[in-house]
């Protein structure tokens, strides 16, 4: 009699059928897990493209999203020297009767809201002057992507400490009560001013260290030393200034700022104390770059500040800290 192999026996055939079913189930599960892994990888790839800094499988994190405060196209020398930037601008008047702590003024702001909120800058005039003396800065800065408030002071004879307080009161009004407050990021604010308004700019930055940028323009102040400042500051002087000579005002202001602070000193060539009262391409170029770099944290504008600009027909001297922090 021929001997049956184990596989030929009924029990053996039963085990073979079981083994076959097990292999079939195993292959089915394998296909299921493979499909799931493929779907998971596709989902990860999808979200990797949507989530900044997402990490691809087995790879390095993707490049982080662009700075969320960047506003406007990539800058060029031509774009920051132009009389107007890329944004259309509207303006609204603020009566002195409806505010407290300063004398009213004019708000200039980008008309579009498509890019979200903007940083804001308050600008103070000089001794005996009104906001009209600084009006040219309003649309010029606003068209680059800022809300700008050129203010009148309580009296035209206010001193720098008073003008500093008024700049801060204007910023508070701008961010809390003004008709454009929803367009403003209250965490990204700066101050500018001419002459006593420039001295007031330093006073404001001393009092409110959360300010992101300060630009005194041919500033005047009896206080020459500012080691307390923590706000990135661009000091602008004029080589022909006889009202607030750079040797006794702008230069000591700049030199007294902390060495660890982002700071710069721009001395205009062939200029006077009143040069900031008229449209000036050099003032605008470096003010825009400074405000963009520190209010918007937009490093695209650092190229115009570092390496330090060289003397030219419009620049007598430029000092500063590079690289910027």
C-alpha positions in Angstrom: 0.0 0.0 0.0 1.3 3.4 -0.9 1.9 5.6 2.1 0.2 8.9 2.1 2.2 12.0 2.7 1.1 14.3 5.4 -0.2 16.8 2.8 -2.2 14.0 1.2 -4.1 13.1 4.4 -7.4 14.7 5.2 -5.9 16.5 8.1 -3.0 17.7 5.9 -5.3 19.0 3.2 -7.3 20.8 5.9 -4.1 22.4 7.2 -3.1 23.4 3.7 -6.5 25.1 3.1 -6.1 27.0 6.4 -2.5 28.0 5.5 -3.8 29.2 2.1 -6.5 31.3 3.7 -4.0 32.7 6.2 -1.6 33.7 3.4 -4.6 35.3 1.5 -5.6 37.3 4.6 -2.0 38.3 5.2 -1.7 39.5 1.6 -5.0 41.4 1.9 -3.8 43.0 5.1 -0.5 43.9 3.5 -2.3 45.6 0.6 -4.5 47.4 3.1 -1.6 48.7 5.2 0.3 49.6 2.0 -2.7 51.7 0.7 -3.0 53.3 4.2 0.7 54.2 4.2 0.4 55.6 0.7 -2.6 57.7 1.7 -0.8 58.9 4.8 2.2 59.9 2.9 0.0 61.8 0.4 -1.8 63.6 3.3 1.6 64.5 4.9 2.8 65.8 1.6 -0.4 67.9 1.3 -0.1 69.4 4.8 3.6 69.8 4.4 2.9 72.2 1.6 0.4 74.1 3.7 2.0 74.2 7.1 5.1 76.5 7.4 8.1 74.6 8.6 6.5 71.2 8.1 9.0 68.4 7.8 9.0 66.0 4.8 9.5 62.2 5.6 13.2 61.6 6.1 14.1 65.1 5.2 14.9 68.5 6.7 12.2 71.1 7.7 10.9 73.1 4.7 11.7 76.8 4.6 9.7 78.9 7.1 6.9 81.1 5.9 7.9 84.7 4.9 7.8 87.3 7.6 4.0 88.0 8.2 4.6 91.7 8.6 6.2 92.2 5.1 4.1 94.7 3.2 4.5 95.5 -0.5 6.7 94.2 -3.3 10.4 93.5 -3.0 12.1 96.9 -2.5 14.6 98.6 -4.9 16.5 101.8 -4.7 14.0 103.3 -7.2 11.0 102.1 -5.1 12.1 103.7 -1.8 13.3 106.9 -3.5 10.0 107.3 -5.4 7.5 110.0 -4.3 4.9 107.3 -3.7 5.0 103.6 -2.9 2.8 100.7 -4.0 -0.2 101.5 -1.8 -3.0 104.0 -2.6 -3.5 106.3 0.3 -6.5 107.9 2.0 -6.5 110.5 4.7 -8.7 111.7 7.5 -8.6 114.8 9.7 -8.7 114.6 13.5 -10.0 117.7 15.3 -8.3 118.9 18.5 -11.8 119.1 20.0 -12.2 115.3 19.8 -8.9 114.2 21.4 -7.0 114.6 24.7 -3.3 115.0 25.3 -2.3 116.5 21.9 -3.7 118.9 19.3 -5.3 116.7 16.7 -3.8 116.2 13.2 -4.1 114.2 10.0 -4.1 110.4 9.6 -2.7 108.9 6.3 -3.3 105.2 5.7 -3.2 102.6 2.9 -6.7 102.3 1.4 -6.5 98.6 0.9 -7.0 96.1 3.7 -6.1 93.0 1.7 -2.7 92.7 3.3 -4.0 92.8 6.9 -2.9 95.3 9.5 -0.1 97.9 9.3 2.5 99.4 11.7 1.9 103.0 12.6 4.0 106.1 13.1 3.3 109.4 14.8 5.1 112.5 13.6 5.6 115.8 15.6 6.5 119.2 14.2 9.1 121.6 15.5 9.0 124.7 17.7 6.4 127.3 16.5 5.4 124.9 13.7 2.2 122.9 12.9 1.6 119.5 11.3 1.6 121.2 7.9 5.4 121.4 8.1 5.6 117.6 8.2 2.7 116.8 5.9 4.9 115.6 3.0 5.9 112.5 5.2 2.3 111.4 5.6 1.4 110.1 2.1 5.0 109.2 1.3 5.3 106.8 4.3 1.7 105.6 4.1 2.1 104.6 0.5 4.9 102.3 1.6 2.6 100.4 4.0 2.2 102.4 7.2 -0.5 104.3 9.0 1.0 107.8 9.6 -0.3 110.4 12.0 1.1 113.9 11.6 0.1 115.8 14.7 -0.4 119.3 16.0 0.8 120.0 19.5 -1.2 121.6 22.3 0.6 124.8 21.6 3.3 125.7 19.1 5.7 126.5 22.0 5.7 123.1 23.6 9.1 121.8 24.7 10.5 118.3 23.9 9.3 116.5 27.0 5.7 117.7 26.3 6.0 116.8 22.6 7.2 113.3 23.7 4.1 112.8 25.8 1.9 114.1 23.0 3.4 111.7 20.5 2.5 108.8 22.8 -1.0 110.2 23.4 -1.4 110.4 19.6 -0.4 106.7 19.2 -2.8 105.8 22.0 -5.6 107.6 20.2 -4.6 106.1 16.9 -4.7 102.5 18.1 -7.7 102.8 20.6 -10.1 105.3 19.3 -9.4 106.4 15.7 -11.6 105.4 12.8 -8.6 103.4 11.4 -7.7 101.5 14.5 -8.7 98.1 13.0 -6.1 98.7 10.3 -3.3 99.0 12.9 -1.1 96.5 14.7 -0.8 98.2 18.1 2.3 96.2 18.9 4.3 97.8 16.0 4.6 101.5 16.5 7.2 104.2 16.0 7.8 107.9 16.4 9.4 110.7 14.3 9.7 114.5 14.8 11.5 117.6 13.7 13.5 119.9 15.9 11.8 120.0 19.2 9.6 117.3 17.8 12.8 115.4 17.2 13.8 116.0 20.9 10.3 114.8 21.7 10.9 111.6 19.7 13.8 110.8 22.0 11.6 111.6 25.1 8.8 109.3 23.8 11.2 106.4 23.1 12.7 106.8 26.6 9.3 106.7 28.2 7.9 103.8 26.2 10.5 101.2 25.5 8.1 99.0 23.5 8.3 101.4 20.5 9.9 99.7 17.5 11.6 102.7 15.9 12.5 106.3 16.5 13.7 108.9 14.0 14.6 112.4 15.3 15.1 114.8 12.4 17.5 117.7 13.2 16.4 117.2 16.8 16.8 119.8 19.5 16.9 119.0 23.2 18.8 120.3 26.3 19.3 116.6 27.3 22.2 115.3 25.3 22.6 111.9 26.8 20.2 108.9 26.0 21.7 105.7 27.4 18.2 104.6 28.6 16.8 104.1 25.1 15.9 100.6 24.0 14.2 101.6 20.7 16.2 101.3 17.4 17.0 104.9 16.6 18.0 106.7 13.4 19.4 110.2 14.2 19.3 112.6 11.3 21.3 115.8 11.4 22.2 118.5 8.9 25.7 119.8 8.2 24.5 123.4 7.9 22.2 123.4 10.9 22.8 126.5 13.0 19.7 126.1 15.2 20.6 122.6 16.5 24.2 122.1 15.3 25.1 118.5 15.0 28.1 119.0 17.2 25.9 119.9 20.2 22.7 117.9 19.3 22.5 115.1 16.8 26.1 113.8 17.3 26.0 113.6 21.1 22.5 112.1 20.9 23.8 109.3 18.7 27.0 108.7 20.6 25.2 108.5 23.9 22.9 105.7 22.7 23.8 102.2 24.1 26.4 100.4 22.1 24.2 97.3 22.0 21.4 99.2 20.4 20.5 99.1 16.7 21.3 102.7 15.8 22.5 105.0 13.0 23.5 108.5 12.4 22.8 110.2 9.0 24.2 113.7 8.5 22.7 115.4 5.5 25.0 117.2 3.1 24.2 120.7 2.0 21.2 120.9 4.4 19.9 123.1 7.1 17.8 122.8 10.2 14.6 123.2 8.2 15.5 120.7 5.4 13.0 118.1 7.0 10.1 120.5 6.4 10.2 119.9 2.7 10.0 116.7 0.6 13.5 115.1 0.7 14.4 111.9 -1.0 17.4 111.1 1.3 15.3 111.5 4.4 12.5 109.5 2.9 14.8 106.7 1.7 16.5 106.0 5.0 13.4 106.6 7.1 11.4 104.1 5.0 14.2 101.6 5.3 14.5 102.1 9.1 10.8 101.9 9.7 10.4 98.8 7.5 13.4 97.1 9.1 12.3 97.6 12.7 8.5 98.2 12.7 7.8 95.5 10.2 10.9 93.4 10.9 11.4 93.3 7.2 14.9 92.3 6.5 14.5 93.0 2.7 15.3 96.6 3.6 18.5 96.0 5.5 20.4 96.1 2.1 19.9 99.9 2.2 21.3 100.3 5.7 24.2 97.8 5.7 26.9 98.1 4.5 26.8 101.6 5.8 25.9 104.2 3.1 28.9 106.1 1.8 29.3 109.9 1.7 27.7 111.4 -1.4 26.2 114.6 -2.8 23.4 114.3 -0.2 25.2 112.4 2.6 27.9 114.2 4.6 28.4 111.2 6.9 26.7 108.0 8.0 27.6 105.9 11.0 25.8 102.9 12.3 25.7 99.4 13.7 25.9 96.6 11.2 24.7 93.9 11.0 21.4 94.9 12.4 19.8 92.7 15.1 
